[in-house]
């Protein structure tokens, strides 16, 4: 009399092997997901810094006098360019971590995902150091050197 089918021991061994295989697959997918998330955060940080870089460099190159200060945490930096009083620029970071550029009362978002921007320059200098800090986890700050005179200081 021959019986067909699996014994309980054989079934348990099969379930154990499937469990081990499933856990290995879940671990692999988890590593891939974490890697993609980190890449997405890095890309977002790079985009934020690049957008802020372009707007700030353009405005600071034309500034009548280079401003100093930190933008973020409720602090703003303002300056003028062009004929005296003709173009008033104010930079701020809002609660959603957007870098806001207000030109003559008209605000626009120039970069998303910025924690702070620090501008430092010696009094009377035509060179400023700008440090851009994106808000993405693990994102590195970028430092720019900006001149407000074409061709640099004379």
Buried (B, 14 or more C-beta within 10 A) or exposed (E): EEEEEEEEEEEEEEEEEEEEEEEEEEEEEEEEEEEEEEEEBBEBBBBBBEBBBEBBBEBBBBBBBBBBBBBBEEBBBEBBBEEEEEBBBBBBBEEEBBBBBBEEEEEEBBBBBBBBBBBBBEEEBBBBBBBBBBBBEEBEBBEBEBBBEEEEEE
